[in-house]
Amino acid sequence: MEDLGKVNSIQLYNLWKNLTVGLVTVIAMMAFSKLLPFYLSPVISIISAAFLYVYIYNSNASRNSSCMIVPYAFLYCLLAYSFVTIALNVIYAWGIDGIPDELVFFINPFVPSLIFNPVAFIAILIMISRRHSLHICVDCRLKNGDSHERGVWGNILESEAQFQLRNLTAVFGILSLLIWIYYEVFYVNININARDWYIFTWLTIIVFLLDELYFIARYYNLYLDMKDNNEIITPDQLNDMTAKTYLRFYVICGNYIFVDPHAIDPKAVYKEVIDTPFFTKRTMNGIPAAEVKRIIGKMTGYDNGELRFFFGRRSNDLSNHSLLRYFYFLDGDISDYQEMNVDGEWMDYEKIKYLYTHNPGKLAEISVADTTRLATILLTEKTFDEEGFRKSKIKTYTPTLNLIDVRKSNLDFQDDKWIEVSMFNSDTTMFRFKRWWRRFTGSSRKSNSLR
């Protein structure tokens, strides 16, 4: 599974490009707000937001696996700026005192940065606090898997998205502080001069350009480091790469699972983790069920087991690659299956659950991701119905999870329906109202099992 641990060089470029598109859009909005009549400023910001919306939509439609949270954050910054600007002008039109003339776009001079920078600072702070519950992040996890499942690239996205947002928070916070201090201390509102415009407009643009240069250097150095570690796949290599189907099997007997306690962590070859020893790959796109059964029968040495599909995902990060997981249930007792064709041991699933809860670093990352999906679907189905209402009126009821239930279950683990229920159910604050609102606006997510 070495290829799945590599990163497409275009992905690093897209990570930088998404930030660049957001920054350039804001720079353009600032510049046109100064060049065109001031009263067009909210119109310009709404047009800029519409541009970012189209960019995000097209990126998702093209199955771009890069993180879109930064353009999404800029989109909401621009919308919030438009709303606040219009609200301030409405308040001014009503004759309410206390609104500085520089915040009114009917009066010359109008200074957009006095509003935009503080609004963007607050908007991105909200994004950071709600990051894992944002619709765009939830949809991305459903479509592409979480950071554990996506390996190296998933970890890069997780850390870099957080870093970019924090960087923007610092940039907008510092700019807000500098510009408002200048406005309150040094600015004389009798006549605006070249130095005033430099601070109010060009300072923001220059800081954005410097930030852009910093990220160019950051991602170029990251590319060089990963290339030295043989973690990069170039576009030419991708074009020459044949289709591959990776298979992972979880061999189960009763409430025991067969694992290799000395598996090597691909990210740290000196570290041992617990993982299934049954994985292989075939250079083809898709494998018939009969062939899959023959493969696991040969790997275990026992062809009398029950094969059941767990779930699979086509990789957006590496073209023509897919990873399929299967359960292989063996009847009887583990004493009947002491001789396997691979190294490993039977482990009580209660121990796996304990490690998963208290020390997940002992487990392979992909095993953690698969356990998360399995537990989420099974426990959610036991707790809630399909509409999200609790089956039991006792809120303290906690269902159990074991491998015997997995074998008895007829659930489709490929379907994201129960994952969506786990994120939005009757335990959610104001659930009934939010449920009604989603139906009213038609924003309810529809499950799509063809990922």
KATA-V364042 format. One record per residue. N is the residue number from 1. RES is the residue in three letters. OMEGA is omega in whole degrees, 0 to 359 (999 if undefined). Layout:
n:N res:RES omega:OMEGA
n:N res:RES omega:OMEGA
//
This chain:
n:1 res:MET omega:184
n:2 res:GLU omega:183
n:3 res:ASP omega:181
n:4 res:LEU omega:178
n:5 res:GLY omega:181
n:6 res:LYS omega:184
n:7 res:VAL omega:175
n:8 res:ASN omega:182
n:9 res:SER omega:178
n:10 res:ILE omega:179
n:11 res:GLN omega:177
n:12 res:LEU omega:177
n:13 res:TYR omega:180
n:14 res:ASN omega:177
n:15 res:LEU omega:176
n:16 res:TRP omega:184
n:17 res:LYS omega:181
n:18 res:ASN omega:177
n:19 res:LEU omega:182
n:20 res:THR omega:179
n:21 res:VAL omega:179
n:22 res:GLY omega:181
n:23 res:LEU omega:181
n:24 res:VAL omega:178
n:25 res:THR omega:179
n:26 res:VAL omega:177
n:27 res:ILE omega:179
n:28 res:ALA omega:179
n:29 res:MET omega:179
n:30 res:MET omega:183
n:31 res:ALA omega:181
n:32 res:PHE omega:177
n:33 res:SER omega:177
n:34 res:LYS omega:184
n:35 res:LEU omega:182
n:36 res:LEU omega:177
n:37 res:PRO omega:187
n:38 res:PHE omega:184
n:39 res:TYR omega:177
n:40 res:LEU omega:184
n:41 res:SER omega:178
n:42 res:PRO omega:178
n:43 res:VAL omega:179
n:44 res:ILE omega:181
n:45 res:SER omega:178
n:46 res:ILE omega:176
n:47 res:ILE omega:178
n:48 res:SER omega:178
n:49 res:ALA omega:178
n:50 res:ALA omega:177
n:51 res:PHE omega:179
n:52 res:LEU omega:178
n:53 res:TYR omega:179
n:54 res:VAL omega:179
n:55 res:TYR omega:179
n:56 res:ILE omega:181
n:57 res:TYR omega:180
n:58 res:ASN omega:179
n:59 res:SER omega:178
n:60 res:ASN omega:180
n:61 res:ALA omega:180
n:62 res:SER omega:180
n:63 res:ARG omega:174
n:64 res:ASN omega:185
n:65 res:SER omega:180
n:66 res:SER omega:182
n:67 res:CYS omega:182
n:68 res:MET omega:186
n:69 res:ILE omega:181
n:70 res:VAL omega:172
n:71 res:PRO omega:177
n:72 res:TYR omega:178
n:73 res:ALA omega:178
n:74 res:PHE omega:177
n:75 res:LEU omega:181
n:76 res:TYR omega:174
n:77 res:CYS omega:181
n:78 res:LEU omega:178
n:79 res:LEU omega:179
n:80 res:ALA omega:178
n:81 res:TYR omega:179
n:82 res:SER omega:181
n:83 res:PHE omega:182
n:84 res:VAL omega:180
n:85 res:THR omega:179
n:86 res:ILE omega:180
n:87 res:ALA omega:179
n:88 res:LEU omega:180
n:89 res:ASN omega:175
n:90 res:VAL omega:178
n:91 res:ILE omega:178
n:92 res:TYR omega:180
n:93 res:ALA omega:178
n:94 res:TRP omega:178
n:95 res:GLY omega:179
n:96 res:ILE omega:183
n:97 res:ASP omega:175
n:98 res:GLY omega:178
n:99 res:ILE omega:179
n:100 res:PRO omega:181
n:101 res:ASP omega:183
n:102 res:GLU omega:178
n:103 res:LEU omega:182
n:104 res:VAL omega:186
n:105 res:PHE omega:173
n:106 res:PHE omega:183
n:107 res:ILE omega:178
n:108 res:ASN omega:6
n:109 res:PRO omega:172
n:110 res:PHE omega:185
n:111 res:VAL omega:184
n:112 res:PRO omega:185
n:113 res:SER omega:177
n:114 res:LEU omega:179
n:115 res:ILE omega:190
n:116 res:PHE omega:185
n:117 res:ASN omega:177
n:118 res:PRO omega:179
n:119 res:VAL omega:179
n:120 res:ALA omega:178
n:121 res:PHE omega:181
n:122 res:ILE omega:182
n:123 res:ALA omega:182
n:124 res:ILE omega:174
n:125 res:LEU omega:177
n:126 res:ILE omega:178
n:127 res:MET omega:181
n:128 res:ILE omega:183
n:129 res:SER omega:183
n:130 res:ARG omega:192
n:131 res:ARG omega:186
n:132 res:HIS omega:178
n:133 res:SER omega:178
n:134 res:LEU omega:182
n:135 res:HIS omega:183
n:136 res:ILE omega:179
n:137 res:CYS omega:178
n:138 res:VAL omega:180
n:139 res:ASP omega:180
n:140 res:CYS omega:180
n:141 res:ARG omega:178
n:142 res:LEU omega:184
n:143 res:LYS omega:188
n:144 res:ASN omega:185
n:145 res:GLY omega:180
n:146 res:ASP omega:185
n:147 res:SER omega:178
n:148 res:HIS omega:184
n:149 res:GLU omega:185
n:150 res:ARG omega:173
n:151 res:GLY omega:186
n:152 res:VAL omega:182
n:153 res:TRP omega:177
n:154 res:GLY omega:178
n:155 res:ASN omega:178
n:156 res:ILE omega:179
n:157 res:LEU omega:182
n:158 res:GLU omega:184
n:159 res:SER omega:184
n:160 res:GLU omega:176
n:161 res:ALA omega:177
n:162 res:GLN omega:181
n:163 res:PHE omega:180
n:164 res:GLN omega:180
n:165 res:LEU omega:178
n:166 res:ARG omega:176
n:167 res:ASN omega:179
n:168 res:LEU omega:177
n:169 res:THR omega:179
n:170 res:ALA omega:181
n:171 res:VAL omega:181
n:172 res:PHE omega:178
n:173 res:GLY omega:180
n:174 res:ILE omega:179
n:175 res:LEU omega:179
n:176 res:SER omega:181
n:177 res:LEU omega:182
n:178 res:LEU omega:185
n:179 res:ILE omega:180
n:180 res:TRP omega:174
n:181 res:ILE omega:178
n:182 res:TYR omega:181
n:183 res:TYR omega:184
n:184 res:GLU omega:188
n:185 res:VAL omega:190
n:186 res:PHE omega:186
n:187 res:TYR omega:176
n:188 res:VAL omega:189
n:189 res:ASN omega:175
n:190 res:ILE omega:180
n:191 res:ASN omega:181
n:192 res:ILE omega:183
n:193 res:ASN omega:184
n:194 res:ALA omega:179
n:195 res:ARG omega:178
n:196 res:ASP omega:180
n:197 res:TRP omega:178
n:198 res:TYR omega:181
n:199 res:ILE omega:186
n:200 res:PHE omega:185
n:201 res:THR omega:189
n:202 res:TRP omega:177
n:203 res:LEU omega:178
n:204 res:THR omega:181
n:205 res:ILE omega:180
n:206 res:ILE omega:178
n:207 res:VAL omega:178
n:208 res:PHE omega:180
n:209 res:LEU omega:177
n:210 res:LEU omega:178
n:211 res:ASP omega:179
n:212 res:GLU omega:178
n:213 res:LEU omega:179
n:214 res:TYR omega:182
n:215 res:PHE omega:173
n:216 res:ILE omega:179
n:217 res:ALA omega:182
n:218 res:ARG omega:185
n:219 res:TYR omega:174
n:220 res:TYR omega:177
n:221 res:ASN omega:177
n:222 res:LEU omega:178
n:223 res:TYR omega:181
n:224 res:LEU omega:179
n:225 res:ASP omega:181
n:226 res:MET omega:178
n:227 res:LYS omega:178
n:228 res:ASP omega:180
n:229 res:ASN omega:179
n:230 res:ASN omega:180
n:231 res:GLU omega:183
n:232 res:ILE omega:171
n:233 res:ILE omega:182
n:234 res:THR omega:177
n:235 res:PRO omega:179
n:236 res:ASP omega:178
n:237 res:GLN omega:179
n:238 res:LEU omega:180
n:239 res:ASN omega:181
n:240 res:ASP omega:187
n:241 res:MET omega:178
n:242 res:THR omega:179
n:243 res:ALA omega:178
n:244 res:LYS omega:174
n:245 res:THR omega:179
n:246 res:TYR omega:181
n:247 res:LEU omega:172
n:248 res:ARG omega:180
n:249 res:PHE omega:172
n:250 res:TYR omega:183
n:251 res:VAL omega:191
n:252 res:ILE omega:173
n:253 res:CYS omega:185
n:254 res:GLY omega:177
n:255 res:ASN omega:178
n:256 res:TYR omega:177
n:257 res:ILE omega:182
n:258 res:PHE omega:185
n:259 res:VAL omega:171
n:260 res:ASP omega:182
n:261 res:PRO omega:182
n:262 res:HIS omega:177
n:263 res:ALA omega:182
n:264 res:ILE omega:175
n:265 res:ASP omega:183
n:266 res:PRO omega:180
n:267 res:LYS omega:180
n:268 res:ALA omega:189
n:269 res:VAL omega:179
n:270 res:TYR omega:186
n:271 res:LYS omega:176
n:272 res:GLU omega:178
n:273 res:VAL omega:177
n:274 res:ILE omega:181
n:275 res:ASP omega:175
n:276 res:THR omega:177
n:277 res:PRO omega:186
n:278 res:PHE omega:173
n:279 res:PHE omega:182
n:280 res:THR omega:177
n:281 res:LYS omega:176
n:282 res:ARG omega:180
n:283 res:THR omega:178
n:284 res:MET omega:180
n:285 res:ASN omega:182
n:286 res:GLY omega:181
n:287 res:ILE omega:178
n:288 res:PRO omega:182
n:289 res:ALA omega:180
n:290 res:ALA omega:179
n:291 res:GLU omega:177
n:292 res:VAL omega:178
n:293 res:LYS omega:179
n:294 res:ARG omega:181
n:295 res:ILE omega:182
n:296 res:ILE omega:176
n:297 res:GLY omega:179
n:298 res:LYS omega:182
n:299 res:MET omega:180
n:300 res:THR omega:187
n:301 res:GLY omega:180
n:302 res:TYR omega:183
n:303 res:ASP omega:182
n:304 res:ASN omega:182
n:305 res:GLY omega:177
n:306 res:GLU omega:179
n:307 res:LEU omega:177
n:308 res:ARG omega:180
n:309 res:PHE omega:176
n:310 res:PHE omega:171
n:311 res:PHE omega:180
n:312 res:GLY omega:180
n:313 res:ARG omega:174
n:314 res:ARG omega:184
n:315 res:SER omega:171
n:316 res:ASN omega:184
n:317 res:ASP omega:176
n:318 res:LEU omega:185
n:319 res:SER omega:176
n:320 res:ASN omega:177
n:321 res:HIS omega:176
n:322 res:SER omega:181
n:323 res:LEU omega:182
n:324 res:LEU omega:177
n:325 res:ARG omega:179
n:326 res:TYR omega:166
n:327 res:PHE omega:174
n:328 res:TYR omega:186
n:329 res:PHE omega:177
n:330 res:LEU omega:179
n:331 res:ASP omega:175
n:332 res:GLY omega:184
n:333 res:ASP omega:182
n:334 res:ILE omega:177
n:335 res:SER omega:179
n:336 res:ASP omega:187
n:337 res:TYR omega:180
n:338 res:GLN omega:181
n:339 res:GLU omega:176
n:340 res:MET omega:179
n:341 res:ASN omega:177
n:342 res:VAL omega:178
n:343 res:ASP omega:178
n:344 res:GLY omega:181
n:345 res:GLU omega:175
n:346 res:TRP omega:180
n:347 res:MET omega:178
n:348 res:ASP omega:183
n:349 res:TYR omega:176
n:350 res:GLU omega:178
n:351 res:LYS omega:177
n:352 res:ILE omega:180
n:353 res:LYS omega:179
n:354 res:TYR omega:179
n:355 res:LEU omega:179
n:356 res:TYR omega:183
n:357 res:THR omega:189
n:358 res:HIS omega:182
n:359 res:ASN omega:184
n:360 res:PRO omega:178
n:361 res:GLY omega:177
n:362 res:LYS omega:181
n:363 res:LEU omega:175
n:364 res:ALA omega:183
n:365 res:GLU omega:182
n:366 res:ILE omega:176
n:367 res:SER omega:176
n:368 res:VAL omega:180
n:369 res:ALA omega:180
n:370 res:ASP omega:178
n:371 res:THR omega:178
n:372 res:THR omega:180
n:373 res:ARG omega:181
n:374 res:LEU omega:182
n:375 res:ALA omega:181
n:376 res:THR omega:183
n:377 res:ILE omega:183
n:378 res:LEU omega:183
n:379 res:LEU omega:178
n:380 res:THR omega:180
n:381 res:GLU omega:178
n:382 res:LYS omega:186
n:383 res:THR omega:188
n:384 res:PHE omega:171
n:385 res:ASP omega:186
n:386 res:GLU omega:179
n:387 res:GLU omega:179
n:388 res:GLY omega:180
n:389 res:PHE omega:179
n:390 res:ARG omega:176
n:391 res:LYS omega:178
n:392 res:SER omega:179
n:393 res:LYS omega:180
n:394 res:ILE omega:186
n:395 res:LYS omega:180
n:396 res:THR omega:181
n:397 res:TYR omega:179
n:398 res:THR omega:181
n:399 res:PRO omega:180
n:400 res:THR omega:179
n:401 res:LEU omega:173
n:402 res:ASN omega:185
n:403 res:LEU omega:175
n:404 res:ILE omega:176
n:405 res:ASP omega:179
n:406 res:VAL omega:181
n:407 res:ARG omega:181
n:408 res:LYS omega:187
n:409 res:SER omega:174
n:410 res:ASN omega:183
n:411 res:LEU omega:174
n:412 res:ASP omega:184
n:413 res:PHE omega:175
n:414 res:GLN omega:183
n:415 res:ASP omega:180
n:416 res:ASP omega:185
n:417 res:LYS omega:184
n:418 res:TRP omega:174
n:419 res:ILE omega:177
n:420 res:GLU omega:177
n:421 res:VAL omega:180
n:422 res:SER omega:181
n:423 res:MET omega:180
n:424 res:PHE omega:183
n:425 res:ASN omega:186
n:426 res:SER omega:174
n:427 res:ASP omega:178
n:428 res:THR omega:179
n:429 res:THR omega:180
n:430 res:MET omega:185
n:431 res:PHE omega:184
n:432 res:ARG omega:180
n:433 res:PHE omega:181
n:434 res:LYS omega:178
n:435 res:ARG omega:177
n:436 res:TRP omega:182
n:437 res:TRP omega:178
n:438 res:ARG omega:179
n:439 res:ARG omega:181
n:440 res:PHE omega:182
n:441 res:THR omega:181
n:442 res:GLY omega:183
n:443 res:SER omega:179
n:444 res:SER omega:179
n:445 res:ARG omega:176
n:446 res:LYS omega:182
n:447 res:SER omega:177
n:448 res:ASN omega:184
n:449 res:SER omega:181
n:450 res:LEU omega:183
n:451 res:ARG omega:999
//
